[in-house]
Each structure stands twice: as structure tokens, then as C-alpha cells.
């Protein structure tokens, strides 16, 4: 019997060079109706963009144009994270995301643009939106939360604190974080792990090398914001999620919980929601369409679905590495 071939990846929208020697690849599933909102999917730590193909295809069916791209050092992005490859949250939020958003706006002009971030991708989406570079129209967080140890509470929080500081120390000593071998976070640059561990210890976003006061910027963020929690999510539980949301008190916030019942009884958690995504994608897409609609268009959101698309790959090693 012939081996089943993996589905073709979406077409390349742009190859982006946000800094010397750095290349990001943005891929697109474009809705046939001009002007549909663009959802830019930002992955979790250690998760490749291709892991989100089932999610991207489902959002596309629900009426959105969807762009996927790897975070620096992951997947198709070059160079890959390795010893001596230096970057952290500043480069991700202040170099890569502005270049990505600018490239998407150039290729797909005149359309509302929404950042859809999973876990670390959600944190970066908020930091980027708060800083005001290349403005976006809304932000969606899926299974995203602060990694501050106190937001987890009790013994779990103390374990997280100890582990986070150990991981940062090991990354500093080794010159990178070998997460593929150690089973956490994927292979990462030392700077990413140090910024991650600092936020886990202090609860604040003090980004190495940045002149932006992100805590102050988050406090002024007034965009539409949808926060989707997921049942059985031990990496972004309610306390973690609420601590992150508390940093943006002026955002036009909507909350929604993706329950096991809504997933048709399927087991969902921090990563498995990507496979079992139908109700989540329907809710997310309708929220985006309403949040970005012109006033005269609200109440007229019908026939939003795109033509049927083949489902994407099942998650494997591209997915469950995140914090």
C-alpha cells in the first residue's frame, strides 16, 4: 500500500528579512472574498507553524484569510536556534513581528489584521500590539497566560519558579536551550529562555535590550481582545491567564472557555485543541468578523465560509514543547 503523502503546505505569501541573516516565511490561505479579515497565527514556544495547519484551515473555512509563520529560530525560519544564535523577546517583538505585519499589510492591503497567538505567541502578540508598531486591529489569545510562578499557586508555582531559573541557567551555560532533547520548549536561544524565566520570576515584562516599558504600554492597550481558555490546560490555567489579562485593563476584553463538551467530548488541553478545533474556530472567526466589521456591516455577517479545504497534518513533534 502506498504511503500517505502529507498535505501540501499553503502558498508562500512573503519571505521576510527582519534583520541581517534572518529569514521568516509567511504562508497564506486566502479567502476568495476580497477584504476578509486576516488572522496572523503566532505559534507557541517550540511549536512549528506547520503544526497549526488544521487550525488555519478551519479558520479559513469559517471565513478568514489566514497567515502562518514560524517564530525566529523555529520551523522554516532561519537560522535555526542553536548555540551562538542570539536573540530574545526584543528581537521577536520589535524586529520580527513589525516586519511580518508590514509584509502582510503590503501583500494583502486594505484588510483588517488580527494577531492570533497561542501561548508564547499570545504573549508576544500582546507585547507587540501594546508597543504600537505597525498597528493591528485586534488580538486573540488562545491558551495563553503569564508564566509568573505566583499565578499558578502553591507547590506547582514553586516548582515552576525553580524549573524556570534552572532552565535559564542551563541555557546560559550551554549557549542555547536543548529543549528537543530535554522535552521542554523545543530548541531555543538563550535570550528567549532568560526573558521567559525573568517574567516567570518577577511577573513583569522587562525585556532584555529593549527601551520599551511594556508594563506601561500594556496598561494603555485599548484594542478588542478575545481570550480563549481551554479545558485541561495545565500550562495556561485560569490564574495564569487572568494575570496576563490584568496587564491590559483598558482592552475591550471578551473571554470564552473552550470546554470538553464544546469539543464534542474530545480530550483537549494546551495543544490538543489544535486537532479538535471546530467550535473554537467558529467562535473565534465570528468574533473577528464582528470586532473588525465597519459599523454598517454589523448584523450582516452571512455566508462567511470558504470553499472546503483538506484537513492539515496531525500534530506530532512540531507541537507539544511549549511552556
C-alpha positions, 0 to 999 in steps of 0.5 A: 500500500502506498504511503500517505503523502502529507498535505501540501503546505499553503502558498508562500505569501512573503519571505521576510528579512527582519534583520541581517541573516534572518529569514521568516516565511509567511504562508497564506490561505486566502479567502476568495472574498476580497477584504476578509479579515486576516488572522496572523497565527503566532505559534507557541514556544517550540511549536512549528507553524506547520503544526497549526495547519488544521487550525488555519484551515478551519479558520479559513473555512469559517471565513478568514484569510489566514497567515502562518509563520514560524517564530525566529529560530523555529520551523522554516525560519532561519537560522535555526536556534542553536548555540551562538544564535542570539536573540530574545523577546526584543528581537521577536517583538520589535524586529520580527513581528513589525516586519511580518505585519508590514509584509502582510499589510503590503501583500494583502492591503486594505484588510483588517489584521488580527494577531492570533497567538497561542501561548508564547505567541499570545504573549508576544502578540500582546507585547507587540500590539501594546508597543504600537508598531505597525498597528493591528486591529485586534488580538486573540489569545488562545491558551495563553497566560503569564508564566509568573510562578505566583499565578499558578499557586502553591507547590506547582508555582514553586516548582515552576519558579525553580524549573524556570531559573534552572532552565535559564541557567542551563541555557546560559551555560550551554549557549542555547536551550536543548529543549528537543532533547530535554522535552521542554520548549523545543530548541531555543536561544538563550535570550528567549529562555532568560526573558521567559524565566525573568517574567516567570520570576518577577511577573513583569515584562522587562525585556532584555535590550529593549527601551520599551516599558511594556508594563506601561504600554500594556496598561494603555492597550485599548484594542478588542481582545478575545481570550480563549481558555481551554479545558485541561490546560495545565500550562495556561490555567485560569490564574495564569491567564487572568494575570496576563489579562490584568496587564491590559485593563483598558482592552475591550476584553471578551473571554470564552472557555473552550470546554470538553463538551464544546469539543464534542467530548474530545480530550483537549488541553494546551495543544490538543485543541489544535486537532479538535478545533471546530467550535473554537474556530467558529467562535473565534472567526465570528468574533473577528468578523464582528470586532473588525466589521465597519459599523454598517456591516454589523448584523450582516455577517452571512455566508462567511465560509470558504470553499472546503479545504483538506484537513492539515497534518496531525500534530506530532513533534512540531507541537507539544514543547511549549511552556 
